[in-house]
């Protein structure tokens, strides 16, 4: 009896696995179950998106027909292209829906899903080529040789061809990232600089479509731009990082002139991203180009607060965590740079504006009007010098708004809310920091803004003039106290206020957050084990035929589509920390420090951590104590 290619391939796979008759039957039953699941997934996709041209029946038929082509192409990544093109033509499924279909297939039949991806790349689908090469790039972190493998070299040849046309900035960015990993840094920079024009134009077009307010200033203040999911649409980010890395290397070699030149180029690339409201560029502006004290600590400035807030408002978890620390730990003055004269009066003034500054041109309302795009230079109340005043910057608003909240409890509460952003993205250090916040018995009285600053009276000045400020000559009067209740009419100093109690002090709740932070560290150890198991030579474990192609970098994440990607019994409250690879990479270098800090807190308080989300077993036993069942 003549058998179809799919049947022959199935029998071949069963023989290769060494399955007996009963096991082979179970294997076929499982494949039938997966086919039914795939059909259900197609039906669900069509219900959720009524604009789809493809019907569930057409999608299932395409997959069945392609599976035959895949079986006939055993040993090759690409099926017969002529037959594939005829199949696509006959199915009538649009190009973008084939992409969705391929993603579904990868989850249920990795053997056919991989062949469909490589076949689409061979057929000229640029996004398929980009996806293959991007997965190889990610996998190179744990498998350095993968980028030089024959399979990926062939696909990279297609990628170079696409990038060489100069029409796809995403292909140019990806080719540059691969080149940098392979040590071709100058070539990478050349590609990213060439990609800038097209990428900027595309970003500006998206921003124009987003601007519903009719005022560029208002839209810039309010919008939060999401990033390309695989980080290939922003060559300015790559240029910022590579130029800054060069700056650091040159500075370490004491080549000052070359180092400063690279720093300037890094800043220019960052400013391009900020002008396009890229959250990653805003974070780089605050983190890489911040002002620091001699001990390396951050000096909080209006620019730092503005850029970090923009990044955090877009859901950037590190930025949200940094704002949490800022609002939880900063005292008066919250920001330390001096407002320029054209913005005064502000609560943060150390000295009055120079004589001749027109009050109608400065202060909060004129600054806000200029941010919203209004031109007051021809107003009847403006001064003759209004047309020559310094251009307003979006960060200028911080000098008027950063005074809020102006009391310890309000700032602690705002810190807690910014922590919500980082917690929602499962940024593990935010869980540990929240536990520490809940263990604060008192708040810091120095976080209270003085009454003179809130009311912007002259008592807030520490210097009589800019000249005195530069000479370090303080006013003869004592500086106002941060405790508003103890300020008298003369502004004389009073004893420092006592730290107020923290109404949210809650050791039991803190221990729950510590437990979740500990789960994150367990997930880190789990991932180490999974990678070691996957790379172990001669491992007897085999992937199911229906499993998706494994990328080591994706092990355990949402992109790891294997059914058996975790050891049996691994609890979901641990594995959930591996789902978002991008966020995990942000903090994995801090895991050892987190473990030490969690243990320190537990040891000091005599706390034993138990598996509250699981079986209640012991996670960590406090050292030097008997432990405790409840936190106090």
RARAGI-V821923 format. One record per pair of residues at least 24 apart in sequence whose C-alpha atoms are under 10 Angstrom apart, sorted by sequence separation. I is the first residue (numbers start at 1). J is the second residue. D is the distance in whole Angstrom. If there is no record, write none. Layout:
BEGIN
i: [I	I]
j: [J	J]
d: [D	D]
END
This chain:
BEGIN
i: [36	39	132	171	172	240	242	243	282	283	284	286	342	343	358	359	361	368	370	371	531	554	555	556	557	599	603	606	607	35	38	62	95	130	133	166	169	170	240	241	243	263	282	283	286	342	358	361	367	371	412	530	531	554	556	557	602	606	607	62	65	99	102	129	130	133	169	173	239	240	241	243	263	281	282	283	285	300	357	358	360	366	367	368	371	527	530	554	555	602	605	606	128	129	132	164	168	169	239	240	280	281	282	283	284	356	358	362	367	453	527	528	554	557	605	35	62	99	129	130	163	166	167	169	170	238	239	240	241	279	280	282	283	357	358	361	368	452	527	553	35	62	99	129	130	166	169	170	237	239	240	241	279	281	282	283	305	356	357	367	368	450	451	452	453	527	602	61	62	95	129	168	169	203	236	239	240	277	279	280	281	282	300	305	367	450	451	452	454	459	526	527	62	147	163	167	168	169	202	203	236	238	239	240	279	280	304	412	449	450	451	459	460	59	84	122	126	127	130	147	163	166	167	236	237	238	240	278	279	280	287	302	303	357	364	365	368	411	412	449	450	451	452	459	58	122	126	129	169	199	200	236	237	240	274	277	278	279	283	286	300	301	302	364	367	409	411	448	449	450	451	458	459	523	58	59	77	85	121	124	147	148	199	200	235	236	237	277	279	280	282	300	301	302	303	363	408	409	448	449	450	451	58	77	84	85	147	198	199	200	236	237	279	283	284	287	299	300	301	302	364	365	408	409	412	446	447	448	449	450	451	452	530	62	78	79	84	122	126	199	200	236	237	274	278	279	280	283	299	300	301	302	363	364	407	408	409	411	446	447	448	450	451	530	54	77	78	79	118	121	126	134	137	144	145	196	198	199	235	236	274	277	279	282	299	300	301	302	363	364	407	408	410	411	445	446	450	530	54	55	59	63	77	78	81	85	121	124	133	137	140	144	195	196	197	234	235	236	299	407	408	409	410	445	573	53	54	59	62	63	76	77	78	79	80	81	84	195	196	234	280	407	408	409	452	527	573	574	53	54	71	77	78	79	130	131	134	137	138	141	195	196	279	407	408	451	526	573	574	52	53	60	70	71	74	77	78	79	81	82	130	133	134	137	140	194	195	237	240	406	407	408	526	572	573	52	59	63	67	70	73	76	77	78	81	126	129	130	133	136	137	140	192	193	234	236	405	406	407	571	572	54	69	70	76	78	79	127	131	134	192	193	196	237	241	405	406	407	571	52	53	54	67	68	70	71	78	126	127	130	134	137	191	192	234	236	237	240	244	342	405	406	526	571	52	60	67	70	77	78	126	130	133	192	193	236	240	244	403	404	406	63	66	67	69	70	189	192	193	234	291	403	54	66	69	192	234	237	241	342	343	406	523	64	67	191	240	342	406	526	527	63	66	67	70	189	190	341	342	343	448	526	63	66	188	189	340	342	349	403	404	446	523	524	527	188	225	226	227	346	348	403	445	446	523	524	527	225	226	227	346	347	348	445	446	447	519	522	523	526	63	189	224	225	226	227	343	346	347	444	445	446	520	521	522	523	524	188	189	223	224	225	226	343	345	346	347	348	444	445	519	520	523	524	45	177	220	224	225	344	345	346	347	348	443	444	445	519	520	522	523	45	174	186	220	221	340	343	344	347	442	443	444	445	518	519	520	521	174	175	185	220	339	343	346	442	443	444	516	519	520	6	9	42	170	173	174	177	441	442	443	444	516	519	520	6	9	42	45	173	174	176	339	340	441	442	443	6	8	170	172	173	339	441	442	443	517	524	6	7	9	10	170	171	172	173	174	177	338	339	440	441	442	516	523	5	6	9	42	170	171	173	176	180	337	440	441	442	443	5	6	8	9	41	42	169	170	172	173	335	439	440	441	442	4	5	6	7	8	9	41	169	170	335	438	440	441	520	524	5	6	9	39	168	169	170	173	334	437	438	439	440	441	5	6	38	169	173	438	439	440	441	525	4	5	38	41	335	437	438	439	440	521	524	4	5	334	335	437	438	439	520	524	5	38	207	333	334	436	437	438	439	521	522	35	38	203	206	207	333	334	435	437	438	439	440	521	37	38	204	332	435	436	438	439	520	521	200	204	334	435	438	439	34	35	196	200	203	204	435	437	438	518	521	522	34	35	77	203	332	435	436	517	520	521	34	200	201	203	331	332	407	434	435	436	438	520	193	196	200	331	407	434	435	518	31	331	407	433	435	436	517	518	31	327	330	432	435	436	517	329	431	432	434	435	328	331	433	434	435	518	327	328	330	431	432	433	435	517	518	328	329	431	432	435	327	328	329	430	431	432	434	514	515	327	328	431	432	433	514	225	326	327	328	431	432	514	224	225	326	327	328	329	431	432	223	224	227	307	324	325	327	328	430	431	511	514	222	224	225	226	306	307	324	326	327	328	428	429	514	221	224	225	226	306	324	326	327	428	431	220	223	224	225	226	303	305	306	324	325	412	426	427	428	511	222	223	224	303	304	306	323	324	325	327	408	409	413	426	428	429	511	518	302	303	306	323	324	408	409	412	428	519	302	303	305	322	323	324	325	408	409	427	428	515	518	301	302	303	304	321	323	324	325	408	409	426	515	519	135	302	303	320	321	323	324	409	514	515	516	134	302	303	306	322	323	324	511	515	516	134	301	302	305	320	321	322	324	511	512	515	516	522	134	301	302	320	321	324	507	511	512	515	131	302	319	320	321	511	512	302	319	320	321	322	512	519	317	318	320	321	348	512	518	130	317	319	320	321	347	518	315	317	318	319	320	347	350	317	318	347	349	515	313	316	317	325	347	348	515	312	315	316	317	321	324	347	348	352	314	315	317	318	320	346	347	349	351	313	317	321	322	325	346	347	348	350	351	352	309	312	315	316	317	318	321	324	328	346	347	349	350	351	352	312	315	317	320	321	324	346	347	350	351	352	355	316	317	318	345	346	349	350	351	352	353	354	317	318	321	325	344	345	348	349	350	351	352	353	354	317	331	332	333	334	347	348	349	350	351	352	353	329	330	331	332	333	334	347	349	350	351	352	328	329	331	332	333	334	350	351	328	330	331	332	333	350	351	329	330	331	332	333	351	329	331	332	351	328	350	511	512	327	333	511	332	510	511	508	509	507	508	350	351	507	508	341	506	507	506	333	428	218	221	332	426	427	217	218	220	221	331	426	217	220	425	426	217	218	219	426	427	217	218	426	216	217	218	425	428	215	216	217	427	428	215	216	217	426	427	429	214	215	425	426	427	428	429	214	215	425	427	428	429	427	428	422	427	429	433	428	429	432	436	439	428	432	435	429	429	432	436	428	432	435	221	220	221	217	218	217	439	318	317	316	318	317	318	230	229	142	143	142	143	142	143	142	143	139	140	141	142	139	140	141	138	139	140	137	138	139	135	136	138	139	135	136	137	138	139	135	136	135	135	111	112	113	110	111	112	113	114	109	110	111	112	113	114	109	110	111	112	113	108	109	110	111	108	109	110	111	107	108	109	110	106	107	108	109	110	105	106	107	106	107	105	106	110	107	109	110	107	108	109	107	108	106	107	108	106	107	34	31	31	30	27	27	17	17	17	14	13	10]
j: [60	63	156	195	196	264	266	267	306	307	308	310	366	367	382	383	385	392	394	395	555	578	579	580	581	623	627	630	631	60	63	87	120	155	158	191	194	195	265	266	268	288	307	308	311	367	383	386	392	396	437	555	556	579	581	582	627	631	632	88	91	125	128	155	156	159	195	199	265	266	267	269	289	307	308	309	311	326	383	384	386	392	393	394	397	553	556	580	581	628	631	632	155	156	159	191	195	196	266	267	307	308	309	310	311	383	385	389	394	480	554	555	581	584	632	63	90	127	157	158	191	194	195	197	198	266	267	268	269	307	308	310	311	385	386	389	396	480	555	581	64	91	128	158	159	195	198	199	266	268	269	270	308	310	311	312	334	385	386	396	397	479	480	481	482	556	631	91	92	125	159	198	199	233	266	269	270	307	309	310	311	312	330	335	397	480	481	482	484	489	556	557	93	178	194	198	199	200	233	234	267	269	270	271	310	311	335	443	480	481	482	490	491	91	116	154	158	159	162	179	195	198	199	268	269	270	272	310	311	312	319	334	335	389	396	397	400	443	444	481	482	483	484	491	91	155	159	162	202	232	233	269	270	273	307	310	311	312	316	319	333	334	335	397	400	442	444	481	482	483	484	491	492	556	92	93	111	119	155	158	181	182	233	234	269	270	271	311	313	314	316	334	335	336	337	397	442	443	482	483	484	485	93	112	119	120	182	233	234	235	271	272	314	318	319	322	334	335	336	337	399	400	443	444	447	481	482	483	484	485	486	487	565	98	114	115	120	158	162	235	236	272	273	310	314	315	316	319	335	336	337	338	399	400	443	444	445	447	482	483	484	486	487	566	91	114	115	116	155	158	163	171	174	181	182	233	235	236	272	273	311	314	316	319	336	337	338	339	400	401	444	445	447	448	482	483	487	567	92	93	97	101	115	116	119	123	159	162	171	175	178	182	233	234	235	272	273	274	337	445	446	447	448	483	611	92	93	98	101	102	115	116	117	118	119	120	123	234	235	273	319	446	447	448	491	566	612	613	93	94	111	117	118	119	170	171	174	177	178	181	235	236	319	447	448	491	566	613	614	93	94	101	111	112	115	118	119	120	122	123	171	174	175	178	181	235	236	278	281	447	448	449	567	613	614	94	101	105	109	112	115	118	119	120	123	168	171	172	175	178	179	182	234	235	276	278	447	448	449	613	614	97	112	113	119	121	122	170	174	177	235	236	239	280	284	448	449	450	614	96	97	98	111	112	114	115	122	170	171	174	178	181	235	236	278	280	281	284	288	386	449	450	570	615	97	105	112	115	122	123	171	175	178	237	238	281	285	289	448	449	451	109	112	113	115	116	235	238	239	280	337	449	101	113	116	239	281	284	288	389	390	453	570	112	115	239	288	390	454	574	575	112	115	116	119	238	239	390	391	392	497	575	113	116	238	239	390	392	399	453	454	496	573	574	577	239	276	277	278	397	399	454	496	497	574	575	578	277	278	279	398	399	400	497	498	499	571	574	575	578	116	242	277	278	279	280	396	399	400	497	498	499	573	574	575	576	577	242	243	277	278	279	280	397	399	400	401	402	498	499	573	574	577	578	100	232	275	279	280	399	400	401	402	403	498	499	500	574	575	577	578	101	230	242	276	277	396	399	400	403	498	499	500	501	574	575	576	577	231	232	242	277	396	400	403	499	500	501	573	576	577	64	67	100	228	231	232	235	499	500	501	502	574	577	578	65	68	101	104	232	233	235	398	399	500	501	502	66	68	230	232	233	399	501	502	503	577	584	67	68	70	71	231	232	233	234	235	238	399	400	501	502	503	577	584	67	68	71	104	232	233	235	238	242	399	502	503	504	505	68	69	71	72	104	105	232	233	235	236	398	502	503	504	505	68	69	70	71	72	73	105	233	234	399	502	504	505	584	588	70	71	74	104	233	234	235	238	399	502	503	504	505	506	71	72	104	235	239	504	505	506	507	591	71	72	105	108	402	504	505	506	507	588	591	72	73	402	403	505	506	507	588	592	74	107	276	402	403	505	506	507	508	590	591	105	108	273	276	277	403	404	505	507	508	509	510	591	108	109	275	403	506	507	509	510	591	592	272	276	406	507	510	511	107	108	269	273	276	277	508	510	511	591	594	595	108	109	151	277	406	509	510	591	594	595	109	275	276	278	406	407	482	509	510	511	513	595	269	272	276	407	483	510	511	594	108	408	484	510	512	513	594	595	109	405	408	510	513	514	595	408	510	511	513	514	408	411	513	514	515	598	408	409	411	512	513	514	516	598	599	410	411	513	514	517	410	411	412	513	514	515	517	597	598	411	412	515	516	517	598	310	411	412	413	516	517	599	310	311	412	413	414	415	517	518	310	311	314	394	411	412	414	415	517	518	598	601	310	312	313	314	394	395	412	414	415	416	516	517	602	310	313	314	315	395	413	415	416	517	520	310	313	314	315	316	393	395	396	414	415	502	516	517	518	601	313	314	315	394	395	397	414	415	416	418	499	500	504	517	519	520	602	609	394	395	398	415	416	500	501	504	520	611	395	396	398	415	416	417	418	501	502	520	521	608	611	395	396	397	398	415	417	418	419	502	503	520	609	613	230	397	398	415	416	418	419	504	609	610	611	230	398	399	402	418	419	420	607	611	612	231	398	399	402	417	418	419	421	608	609	612	613	619	232	399	400	418	419	422	605	609	610	613	230	401	418	419	420	610	611	402	419	420	421	422	612	619	418	419	421	422	449	613	619	232	419	421	422	423	449	620	418	420	421	422	423	450	453	421	422	451	453	619	418	421	422	430	452	453	620	418	421	422	423	427	430	453	454	458	421	422	424	425	427	453	454	456	458	421	425	429	430	433	454	455	456	458	459	460	418	421	424	425	426	427	430	433	437	455	456	458	459	460	461	422	425	427	430	431	434	456	457	460	461	462	465	427	428	429	456	457	460	461	462	463	464	465	429	430	433	437	456	457	460	461	462	463	464	465	466	430	444	445	446	447	460	461	462	463	464	465	466	443	444	445	446	447	448	461	463	464	465	466	443	444	446	447	448	449	465	466	444	446	447	448	449	466	467	446	447	448	449	450	468	447	449	450	469	447	469	630	631	447	453	631	453	631	632	630	631	630	631	474	475	631	632	466	631	632	632	482	577	368	371	482	576	577	368	369	371	372	482	577	369	372	577	578	370	371	372	579	580	371	372	580	371	372	373	580	583	371	372	373	583	584	372	373	374	583	584	586	372	373	583	584	585	586	587	373	374	584	586	587	588	587	588	583	588	590	594	590	591	594	598	601	591	595	598	593	594	597	601	594	598	601	394	394	395	393	394	394	632	583	583	583	586	586	587	582	582	531	535	535	551	551	552	552	553	550	551	552	553	551	552	553	551	552	553	551	552	553	550	551	553	554	551	552	553	554	555	552	553	553	554	544	545	546	544	545	546	547	548	544	545	546	547	548	549	545	546	547	548	549	545	546	547	548	546	547	548	549	546	547	548	549	546	547	548	549	550	546	547	548	548	549	548	549	561	559	561	562	560	561	562	561	562	561	562	563	562	563	546	545	546	546	544	545	542	544	545	545	545	545]
d: [10	10	9	9	10	10	8	9	9	6	9	10	10	7	8	9	9	9	9	10	7	9	9	10	6	9	8	10	7	9	10	7	10	9	10	9	8	8	8	7	10	10	5	6	9	9	6	7	7	9	8	7	9	9	9	10	9	9	9	8	10	10	10	6	9	8	5	10	8	4	10	9	9	9	6	9	10	8	9	10	10	10	9	9	8	10	8	9	9	10	8	10	10	8	10	9	8	8	7	7	10	10	8	8	9	10	9	10	9	9	10	10	7	10	8	10	9	9	10	9	8	8	8	9	10	10	9	8	9	8	10	6	5	9	9	9	9	7	7	8	9	7	8	7	7	7	6	8	9	9	5	9	9	10	5	8	10	10	10	8	7	10	8	9	10	7	10	8	10	9	6	8	6	8	9	6	6	10	9	9	8	9	9	8	7	7	9	9	10	10	9	9	9	8	10	8	9	10	9	9	10	9	8	9	7	7	9	8	10	6	8	8	9	8	9	10	8	10	10	10	9	9	10	9	7	9	10	9	4	10	9	9	9	10	9	10	10	10	9	9	4	8	9	6	7	8	8	9	9	10	9	5	7	9	9	8	8	8	8	9	9	8	6	8	9	10	10	9	6	6	5	10	9	9	9	8	10	10	8	9	9	9	6	8	9	6	10	9	8	9	10	7	5	8	9	10	10	7	6	8	6	9	8	9	8	10	8	10	7	9	9	9	6	9	10	10	10	5	5	7	9	10	6	9	9	9	8	7	8	9	10	9	8	10	9	7	9	8	7	7	9	7	7	10	9	8	8	6	8	6	5	9	9	6	10	6	9	8	6	9	8	10	8	8	9	7	6	8	9	8	10	10	9	9	10	9	10	9	10	6	10	10	7	9	7	8	9	9	8	9	9	6	10	9	8	8	8	9	8	9	9	8	5	8	7	8	10	10	10	10	9	9	9	8	10	10	9	10	9	8	8	9	10	7	10	9	6	9	9	9	8	8	9	9	8	9	9	9	6	8	9	9	5	9	8	9	10	9	7	8	9	9	6	6	8	10	7	8	10	9	7	7	9	6	6	10	9	7	10	9	7	9	8	8	10	6	5	10	8	10	7	8	9	6	9	9	9	9	8	7	4	9	9	9	8	9	7	8	9	6	9	10	7	8	7	9	9	10	9	9	10	10	9	7	10	9	9	6	6	9	9	7	9	9	10	9	9	9	10	9	5	8	10	7	9	9	5	9	7	10	8	9	9	9	10	10	7	10	9	7	8	8	9	8	8	10	6	8	8	10	9	8	9	10	7	10	6	7	10	9	8	9	8	9	10	8	10	10	10	9	10	10	8	9	9	8	9	7	8	9	10	7	10	10	10	7	9	9	9	7	10	10	10	10	9	10	9	7	8	9	9	8	9	9	10	8	10	10	10	9	10	8	9	8	9	7	9	9	9	8	9	8	9	9	10	9	9	9	7	10	7	8	8	8	5	9	8	6	8	8	10	7	8	6	9	10	10	7	6	9	10	8	7	6	8	8	8	6	7	9	6	8	9	9	9	8	8	9	9	8	8	7	10	9	9	6	9	9	8	5	7	7	6	8	9	9	9	8	10	9	9	9	9	8	9	5	7	5	9	9	7	10	10	10	9	10	9	8	9	7	9	6	7	10	9	9	9	9	9	10	8	7	8	9	9	6	5	9	8	9	6	9	10	10	10	9	6	10	10	5	6	9	9	8	8	9	9	8	10	6	9	9	10	10	9	4	6	10	10	10	9	7	7	6	5	9	10	9	7	9	9	8	9	8	10	8	9	8	9	10	9	5	8	10	10	9	5	6	8	5	9	6	9	9	9	7	8	9	10	6	8	8	8	8	10	8	5	9	10	9	9	10	8	8	8	8	8	9	9	10	10	7	8	8	9	8	6	9	7	9	5	8	10	10	9	8	8	10	9	10	9	6	9	6	8	7	8	10	6	6	8	10	10	9	6	7	10	8	9	5	6	9	9	8	9	9	7	9	8	5	6	10	10	10	9	8	10	7	10	9	7	9	10	10	10	7	10	10	9	9	10	10	10	9	9	10	6	8	9	10	9	9	9	7	6	8	8	8	7	9	8	5	9	10	8	9	9	7	10	10	8	9	10	8	10	6	9	9	9	9	8	7	10	10	7	8	10	10	9	10	10	10	10	4	9	9	10	9	9	8	10	10	7	7	8	9	9	10	10	8	9	8	7	9	9	10	9	5	9	9	10	9	10	7	6	8	10	9	9	9	7	9	9	9	10	7	9	10	8	9	10	9	6	6	9	9	6	8	9	7	9	10	10	9	5	5	9	8	9	7	10	9	6	8	7	6	10	7	9	10	9	8	9	6	9	9	8	9	10	9	9	7	5	8	9	10	9	9	9	9	7	8	8	9	10	5	8	8	7	9	8	6	6	9	5	10	7	9	6	9	10	9	5	10	10	10	8	9	8	7	9	10	9	9	10	9	8	8	9	9	8	9	4	9	9	9	9	9	10	9	9	9	9	10	6	7	7	7	8	9	10	6	9	6	8	7	9	10	8	9	10	8	9	8	10	10	10	7	10	10	9	10	5	9	9	9	9	6	10	10	8	8	9	10	7	6	10	8	7	9	8	6	10	9	9	8	9	8	7	9	10	9	7	8	9	7	9	10	9	9	8	9	10	9	9	10	6	6	9	10	8	9	9	9	10	9	6	9	10	10	8	10	8	8	10	8	9	9	10	6	6	10	10	8	10	9	9	6	9	9	9	10	10	10	8	9	9	10	7	7	10	8	8	9	8	4	10	8	7	9	8	6	8	8	8	9	5	9	8	9	8	9	10	10	8	6	9	9	8	6	8	9	8	9	8	9	10	10	10	10	8	9	9	8	8	6	9	8	10	5	9	10	8	7	9	8	6	9	10	9	7	9	7	5	10	10	10	10	9	7	10	7	5	6	8	10	8	10	9	9	10	10	9	8	6	5	5	7	8	8	9	8	10	9	8	8	9	8	6	6	6	8	9	9	8	6	8	10	10	9	8	5	8	9	8	5	6	9	9	8	6	9	8	4	7	7	9	9	10	6	7	6	9	9	8	8	8	7	9	8	9	10	9	10	7	10	8	10	7	8	9	5	10	10	5	7	10	9	6	8	10	8	10	9	8	9	9	9	10	9	9	9	7	9	9	10	10	8	7	9	10	10	5	5	8	9	5	8	8	9	9	7	6	6	8	6	7	9	7	7	10	10	6	7	8	10	9	7	10	9	10	8	7	10	7	9	10	10	8	10	9	9	8	10	10	9	10	10	10	7	9	9	9	8	10	8	9	10	10	10	8	10	9	8	9	8	9	9	9	10	8	9	9	9	9	7	7	9	9	9	8	7	6	8	7	8	5	8	10	8	5	10	8	6	8	7	9	9	8	10	10	9	8	9	9	9	9	9	6	9	10	7	9	7	6	10	7	7	7	5	7	9	9	10	4	5	7	6	6	4	8	8	7	7	6	8	7	8	10	9	10	8	6	6	10	9	8	8	9	10	9	9	8	10	6	9	8	8	9	10	9	8	9	8	9	10	10	9	10	10	10	8	10]
END
